[in-house]
């Protein structure tokens, strides 16, 4: 808990600095159609280096990449600055392209769905589906909603169903990724997770060194 609290404080400090130094669109509201457009940037790995500028300009959200401390079980967070600007922090706990995009879309989904609650940070360990502190049901509901919106934003449901049916074929996986307009590692990662088969597509999901592309030391 101490490590996570320290990490969240670092994200907040960097976000305050970013707010002073950069032009940020006034935050209004995020819709699923906006998130769909964002997810399609995943096709171009080169866009990682300019993603924080794009998200600030298009969405009015500050994106901070702050690598996880060793042994820290946190993937990301969503919060608001006192000025009302929403902040998304990503820890790159797993340096995989599918993990990066799912965590980003999960935290952006919290901003879309739970903006009014973000004066208190939402901190996510996406491997831990259980809530904590006696608020389990409420927390789980929020997490389930954010997971659903993140998944739908990355892969429309009709395509998602086909991926789960035909996903052990690389040719089909690549075709469905193209239909969804996202990088192939994203449906591949979802398939691995859903089927609990982490041997399949490991080359595909590890194809991109996210930290290197973002210029971040882990």
C-alpha angles and dihedrals in degrees: 000000000000092000092049093047090050090048092050090050090052091050090050093049092049090047091053089052092046090052091056096046103040141056109248125187114239106264114243116153138317121224130192089253089059091050091049089056091048093050091055090065085073089080090073110058088190090069091071091085092057098035097104091053091048093049092048092048099041103032107021090236126128114226116201124185109204113167116234121256113246111278092014112139099206128114102179149326141218124208145143130247116228086258088062096250109142118232130202118196123194124193100194086224086161111035093213127122095228091049092048093053096043092049091046092050091044092054092043087051089056088054090049096045106027106029093132091057097050099094081090108052120246106220119195136207097179092195090059109071092178123096125225143217099037091294091095099127095047092044093046091051091053092046092047090050092049091047091050094049092045091051094045091047092054100038123017110235097247090056092042090058091052091049091054090049100044102019099120089072112084091203091055092044091054091046093050091047088054091049090051091046094233138115111279093239089069099063088036090056092048091050092050091049096046095046093039087229107134095169094070119084094000091141091051096051092044095046093103124057096214097187091052091047089052092044092239127144114224 
